[in-house]
Every structure is written in C-alpha cells, then in structure tokens.
C-alpha cells in the first residue's frame, strides 16, 4: 500500500503523514489498512494541536508533487530547496500555490544570502583591523551586491510558472546549493 494522509490545514497549507507500513513496531497481524487507520488516528492529535482543526484526505503517495521524491533522496535534507510550504489542497489533489512558491523560494535565497553576508562581515572586520581600505571597499561592494539580490531577482522569479524550474533558478551571485 502506498497511501498517505494529506491534512488540509486552516491556514491553507497542508501537512503530509506517511504511515509506517513497513515499520518494525508494526503489531503482528495488522493489515496496511490497520496501519493507515492508526496513522490517521494518532497523527490527528499532534497536527491539530499545532494547526487547529484539519481535514484529512487519503491519497496515493505517487499523487504527491514529484519534488517529494527527489527531496527525500537528498543526503542532506537541509540542502533541499523544498517548495512544500507552497503545497495546497485543491478539491481532490495537492497543487502548488505559485505566488506562495515564489515567496518560499525567495526565503531560501535570502537565507543563503544572509549566510554569505555573515561570512563577509568577518572578512571586513579583518580588513578594517589591518587598515586595508582597498579590501574594505571590495567587500562593501560585494555585500551591497548581495543585499540587492531580492529586488533584482524577484522579476526573474515572477516569470517562472513551473515549480521544478523555480527550484532550479538561483542567483549567480550566490554559491550553488550544497557547495
């Protein structure tokens, strides 16, 4: 069985529960339907405690957006550019809220940009201590380029409608993800 539970949340987002069909703690004699029923029952408390009343939908795992599978294969999930926060329930299936997906992706870009800015802060302080004004100017220019990424890159993101292409779109001023 490859069914999962999609919880439609009051905030418009979704949460996905993957029952542990092959789990080592599965009680002897339980069918896949028993495991699904238990997952539905037990997950509800935690999910609704966090989000409020949610509506569960049972779907095939293969009906989830393809990125679910590619992100799970990554060795470091923190390097994933998941757009899962932009998934929404649309009548009978999971879909992408494209404007929200762009915002989620821009948040990933800002996160990496901010990490690069912090690295440059250290280099700038070293140049300041050494009195190296040329290096200070170079770093200040680089930092401004990084600060400008969101306003310069938003038009590019606005033009992209495919979630897969959105995930691949990355500012040249930033290191590639995972590098």
Protein Blocks (a to p, Z undefined) as FASTA:
>chain_A
ZZdcddddfkopacdddddfkbcklcghiafklmmmmmmmmmmmmmmmmnopcddddddf
klpcfklmmmmmpmblmlpccfklmgccehjaccddfklmmmmmmmmmmmmmmmmmmmmm
mmmmmmmmnopaklmmmmmmmmmmmmmmmmmmmmmmmmpmbfklmmmpccfkbccehZZ
